[in-house]
Amino acid sequence: MQFAKYISVILASTLKFFAGPLAGLAFELSWVETAVCTVLGMMLSVLVVSFAGELLFRLSQRFRRTPPRRFTRQTRLAVKIWKRAGVLGIAFLTPLLLTPIGGTALAVSFRVERPRLFMAMLASAVFWAVIQTLLVYQMPGVFTK
C-alpha cells in the first residue's frame, strides 16, 4: 500500500511541483519520503519531456492551423529569463512559477543540452522539494485540520 502512496506523490509532482508535498502530507508520508518522491516526479517529467520534446513539437506544428504568435507576453518573459539567467534561471523558476513540464519544454525550446538540463533541474528540484515540503509540513493549521 505504501508503494501506491509513493506513486501518487510522484505523479502529482510530475504535473504540478507543489502538488507533491501536499499529496505527501495527505498520505501521511514522512517529509523525507515526500521530498524524495517530489524530486522523482519532477525528474520523470524532465526525462519524458526532454526526450519527447522534439517529437511533440513536430506533431504540434503538423496539426497547427494558424502560425504561432511570436511576440506574446509569455514569450517575452521567457526570453528575458533566458537572457538574464540561462538554463539555471529556468530551472530555478520551474518549481515556483512553471510546471515541470512547462519549464522543461521551455529549456528544450532554447536547445539546452540534456546533461546540462538534467543537472540544473535536479539541483532545482532537490532545493525546492526540501523547502516546499518542510514549509507544508511545518505550517500547522494551514494545510492540516
TIVOKOL-836080 format. One record per residue: residue in three letters; x negated, y, z negated of N, C-alpha, C, O in turn. Coordinates in pm, whole numbers, padded with zeros to 5 digits, always signed. Atoms other than C-alpha are relative to their C-alpha. Example, Ala and Ser with C-alpha at 12.3 -4.5 7.8 and 13.67 -1.06 7.14 Angstrom:
BEGIN
ala-00089-00119+00000-01230-00450-00780-00090+00120+00000-00194+00118-00066/ser+00082-00119+00006-01367-00106-00714+00077+00109-00073+00026+00220-00090/
***
This chain:
BEGIN
met-00082-00120+00000+00000+00000+00000-00087+00126+00000-00049+00228+00059/gln+00091-00114+00006-00295+00234-00072-00048+00035+00141-00068+00153+00171/phe+00046-00022-00136-00408+00191+00290+00100+00086+00078+00060+00173+00155/ala-00104-00079-00068-00076+00333+00415-00005+00145-00045+00019+00235+00036/lys+00012-00137+00049-00124+00639+00195-00118+00070+00067-00109+00186+00107/tyr+00118-00057-00065-00471+00695+00338+00030+00036+00145-00004+00145+00192/ile-00034-00024-00141-00345+00663+00694+00095+00119+00013+00081+00199+00106/ser-00094-00112-00005-00062+00907+00620-00072+00133-00018-00041+00229+00053/val+00075-00124+00021-00303+01170+00489-00088+00029+00121-00099+00145+00163/ile+00085-00018-00119-00537+01115+00785+00084+00053+00116+00045+00148+00183/leu-00085-00044-00111-00253+01152+01035+00054+00140-00023+00066+00219+00072/ala-00049-00135+00029-00116+01460+00859-00107+00104+00030-00077+00211+00084/ser+00105-00099-00021-00452+01633+00875-00051+00003+00144-00125+00095+00180/thr+00037-00010-00142-00504+01549+01243+00082+00109+00069+00033+00173+00162/leu-00087-00100-00061-00215+01778+01328-00016+00137-00063-00028+00237+00008/lys+00018-00126+00072-00250+02048+01061-00088-00028-00120-00053-00110-00205/phe+00101+00031+00101-00551+02056+00832+00055+00010-00142+00028-00077-00224/phe-00050-00022+00136-00371+02191+00525+00104-00105-00040+00132-00122-00159/ala-00097+00106+00032-00113+01910+00550-00067-00118-00067-00001-00193-00140/gly+00073+00109+00063-00382+01663+00441-00002+00010-00151+00040-00084-00219/pro-00003-00014+00146-00428+01799+00087+00142-00006-00059+00162-00061-00167/leu-00139+00007+00050-00051+01841+00049+00051-00144+00000+00118-00185-00095/ala-00043+00139-00005+00011+01483+00158-00072-00084-00105-00011-00171-00167/gly+00075+00072+00103-00264+01354-00071+00057+00023-00139+00065-00069-00220/leu-00062-00031+00128-00105+01531-00365+00135-00070-00013+00168-00123-00119/ala-00131+00065+00002+00238+01395-00273-00013-00151-00021+00072-00212-00086/phe+00022+00144+00016+00098+01040-00255-00079-00035-00125-00110-00151-00149/glu+00071+00018+00127-00084+01089-00587-00137-00065+00016-00176-00150-00064/leu+00138+00044-00018-00430+01019-00449-00091+00090-00081-00053+00201-00118/ser+00096-00086+00068-00737+01149-00627-00044+00109+00097-00027+00096+00219/trp+00039-00108-00089-00877+01474-00494-00113-00042+00092-00122+00008+00204/val+00110+00047-00084-01187+01296-00363+00056-00082+00117+00015-00064+00231/glu-00061+00080-00106-00977+01042-00170+00071+00089+00101+00064+00068+00222/thr-00072-00092-00088-00765+01325-00033-00096+00079+00088-00072+00094+00208/ala+00097-00078-00077-01066+01531+00075-00064-00087+00109-00081-00042+00222/val+00061+00090-00099-01227+01232+00248+00098-00031+00114+00061-00027+00231/cys-00100+00029-00103-00905+01143+00430+00029+00122+00087+00054+00108+00206/thr-00022-00122-00076-00857+01506+00533-00114+00022+00100-00089+00059+00215/val+00115-00012-00090-01208+01517+00681+00011-00103+00113-00012-00070+00229/leu-00015+00103-00103-01146+01187+00862+00109+00037+00100+00094+00012+00220/gly-00108-00041-00089-00821+01323+01004-00044+00107+00098-00015+00099+00217/met+00046-00105-00090-00982+01636+01141-00101-00055+00100-00097-00020+00218/met+00101+00054-00091-01274+01443+01285+00062-00095+00103+00011-00107+00215/leu-00072+00082-00098-01032+01200+01450+00055+00089+00111+00046+00054+00229/ser-00049-00095-00100-00871+01498+01624-00113+00051+00088-00099+00057+00210/val+00114-00051-00076-01209+01635+01725-00049-00105+00098-00078-00074+00214/leu+00046+00108-00086-01314+01299+01865+00093-00021+00119+00048-00027+00233/val-00097+00025-00108-00996+01243+02065+00005+00117+00097-00001+00096+00219/val-00014-00116-00089-00966+01597+02199-00128+00026+00078-00123+00063+00195/ser+00124-00027-00072-01333+01630+02287-00021-00097+00116-00075-00059+00220/phe+00017+00096-00109-01330+01312+02494+00116+00006+00100+00096-00020+00219/ala-00115-00005-00090-00982+01357+02637+00028+00141+00050+00118+00161+00132/gly-00026-00140-00034-01004+01736+02674-00003+00029+00148+00086+00095+00200/glu+00012-00026-00144-01121+01743+03032+00114-00067+00077+00169-00008+00170/leu-00111+00070-00065-00862+01485+03135+00131+00074-00022+00209+00091+00072/leu-00123-00075+00029-00583+01677+02961+00005+00131+00076+00111+00172+00122/phe+00004-00126-00074-00696+02000+03123+00035-00023+00147+00113+00052+00206/arg-00030+00029-00141-00690+01844+03470+00146-00038+00020+00208+00003+00118/leu-00142+00036-00008-00346+01694+03405+00089+00123-00011+00186+00136+00064/ser-00083-00120+00016-00206+02025+03286-00007+00089+00124+00093+00149+00163/gln+00014-00079-00121-00344+02201+03593+00076-00062+00118+00127+00009+00204/arg-00068+00070-00109-00193+01939+03820+00151+00025-00002+00213+00040+00103/phe-00144-00015+00011+00159+01984+03688+00046+00143-00029+00165+00169-00045/arg-00034-00140+00027+00146+02359+03625+00065+00061+00123+00017+00045+00235/arg-00072-00062-00113+00393+02552+03839-00049+00141+00029-00054+00184+00144/thr+00049-00137-00018+00258+02901+03780-00144+00006-00051-00182-00070-00140/pro+00138-00011+00049-00103+03007+03736+00000+00053-00145+00087+00132-00182/pro+00003-00045+00139-00202+03061+03372-00034+00149-00010-00110+00202+00071/arg+00034-00140+00024-00212+03415+03237-00140+00005-00061-00170-00067-00157/arg+00139-00004+00044-00575+03507+03188-00022+00089-00122-00101+00054-00210/phe+00027-00096+00106-00558+03803+02953+00120+00013-00094+00205+00101-00079/thr-00103-00007+00103-00331+03733+02661-00069+00039-00131-00192+00042-00139/arg+00056-00035+00130-00377+03836+02301-00084-00115-00056-00189-00094-00116/gln+00072+00117+00051-00484+03481+02214-00132-00020+00072-00233-00051+00008/thr+00126+00021-00072-00744+03457+02489-00101+00108-00035-00221+00081-00044/arg+00093-00107+00040-00891+03793+02395-00059-00028-00137-00178-00007-00160/leu+00048+00033+00133-00914+03684+02032-00100-00115+00006-00202-00113-00063/ala+00090+00114-00014-01075+03354+02133-00135+00043+00055-00239-00001+00006/val+00126-00048-00058-01336+03530+02346-00076+00085-00102-00199+00077-00109/lys+00065-00083+00101-01407+03778+02065-00068-00088-00106-00182-00061-00146/ile+00060+00092+00097-01465+03494+01817-00121-00070+00061-00224-00084-00004/trp+00109+00070-00067-01682+03310+02069-00123+00089+00014-00235+00045-00011/lys+00113-00090-00020-01897+03614+02144-00067+00037-00132-00189+00054-00137/arg+00057-00041+00129-01943+03705+01777-00065-00115-00075-00172-00098-00133/ala+00049+00107+00088-01994+03365+01616-00023-00132+00070-00077-00224+00008/gly+00023+00124-00073-02003+03095+01883+00077-00118-00056+00186-00103-00111/val-00067+00123+00042-01918+02737+01800+00016-00004-00152+00113-00062-00202/leu-00013-00001+00146-01981+02795+01429+00120+00082-00045+00188+00045-00141/gly-00117-00081+00033-01717+03066+01419+00130-00074+00030+00225-00069-00049/ile-00118+00078-00034-01465+02847+01595+00020-00113-00101+00131-00137-00148/ala-00010+00110+00097-01544+02556+01364+00042+00052-00137+00122-00012-00205/phe-00034-00056+00130-01521+02777+01055+00147+00038-00008+00210+00020-00112/leu-00139-00045+00001-01180+02913+01154+00101-00109+00034+00221-00090+00014/thr-00092+00107-00040-01033+02585+01279+00090-00046-00113+00212-00051-00092/pro-00092+00044+00105-00901+02460+00942+00089+00110-00056+00196+00082-00109/leu-00078-00109+00057-00777+02803+00842+00108+00053+00094+00225+00060+00057/leu-00092-00066-00092-00616+02958+01147+00046-00088+00115+00160-00078+00160/leu-00032+00087-00113-00625+02698+01420+00033-00139-00052+00003-00170-00167/thr-00016+00141+00037-00519+02337+01412-00126-00073+00045-00200-00021+00129/pro+00117+00075-00048-00790+02071+01450+00005-00023+00151-00099-00021+00217/ile-00013+00020-00145-00655+02007+01799-00029+00130+00074-00101+00131+00173/gly+00018-00129-00066-00646+02376+01890-00144+00049-00006-00196+00100+00094/gly+00139-00043+00013-00993+02454+01757-00093-00081+00089-00185-00027+00150/thr+00084+00084-00085-01145+02160+01937+00025+00030+00147-00070+00036+00226/ala-00031-00034-00140-00965+02244+02261-00065+00132+00039-00113+00148+00151/leu+00065-00128-00027-01095+02599+02234-00150-00018+00020-00207+00038+00113/ala+00143+00024-00014-01452+02479+02182-00031-00075+00129-00130-00046+00196/val+00020+00075-00125-01419+02233+02471+00016+00093+00120-00056+00078+00219/ser-00018-00093-00112-01292+02514+02695-00121+00091+00019-00143+00141+00129/phe+00123-00078-00012-01614+02705+02620-00120-00088+00031-00234-00041+00029/arg+00103+00095-00043-01812+02395+02723-00110-00024-00105-00228-00027-00072/val+00095+00031+00108-01976+02325+02385-00039-00146+00013+00046-00232+00036/glu+00047+00138-00008-02192+02011+02390+00061-00080-00116+00078-00028-00226/arg-00068+00083+00101-02032+01723+02199-00078-00015-00131-00018+00002-00237/pro+00070+00014+00129-02310+01664+01942+00006+00127-00084+00024+00122-00206/arg-00007-00128+00072-02314+02032+01850+00141+00024-00052+00158+00071-00165/leu-00139-00015+00042-01935+02040+01836+00032-00090-00119+00095-00046-00216/phe-00026+00093+00110-01919+01731+01613-00064+00046-00130-00001+00041-00236/met+00069-00043+00122-02177+01866+01368+00065+00125-00060+00083+00133-00181/ala-00062-00123+00050-02015+02209+01342+00138-00030-00059+00172+00022-00166/met-00134+00032+00050-01665+02065+01300-00008-00086-00127+00075-00071-00217/leu+00017+00082+00121-01787+01808+01045-00036+00087-00120+00020+00071-00228/ala+00038-00090+00110-01955+02076+00834+00118+00084-00045+00141+00102-00164/ser-00118-00081+00033-01645+02293+00851+00106-00084-00069+00168-00040-00166/ala-00103+00087+00059-01414+02001+00772-00034-00036-00144+00054-00033-00230/val+00040+00034+00137-01614+01898+00465+00016+00120-00091+00072+00109-00200/phe-00008-00122+00080-01638+02255+00337+00145+00034-00034+00179+00053-00151/trp-00138-00042+00023-01270+02339+00383+00084-00109-00065+00179-00078-00137/ala-00076+00108+00065-01142+01996+00275-00021+00005-00151+00075-00009-00227/val+00026-00007+00143-01313+02028-00062+00068+00122-00061+00134+00112-00164/ile-00060-00122+00055-01199+02387-00113+00152-00009-00002+00213+00019-00105/gln-00146+00004-00005-00840+02336+00001+00058-00109-00089+00162-00090-00150/thr-00049+00107+00086-00799+02005-00181-00008+00041-00146+00087+00020-00222/leu+00011-00047+00138-00929+02149-00506+00101+00109-00030+00158+00113-00139/leu-00099-00105+00018-00707+02451-00459+00139-00058-00021+00211-00017-00112/val-00132+00063+00011-00398+02236-00408+00013-00076-00131+00116-00069-00197/tyr-00007+00082+00121-00482+02006-00698-00011+00083-00128+00034+00038-00234/gln+00020-00080+00120-00571+02288-00939+00103+00111-00018+00095+00186-00115/met-00103-00104+00012-00270+02515-00881+00125-00059-00064+00218-00097+00007/pro-00116+00062+00065-00025+02386-01143+00126+00083+00023+00125+00205+00013/gly-00127-00065-00020+00334+02465-01069+00023+00055+00139+00137+00079+00177/val-00017-00053-00133+00268+02595-00720+00035-00110+00100+00129-00097+00178/phe-00025+00110-00092+00250+02267-00532+00063-00121-00068+00099-00217-00001/thr-00061+00111+00073+00387+02038-00804+00118+00052-00081+00136+00172-00099/lys-00119-00040+00079+00704+02037-01011-00034+00032-00141+00054+00067-00220/
***
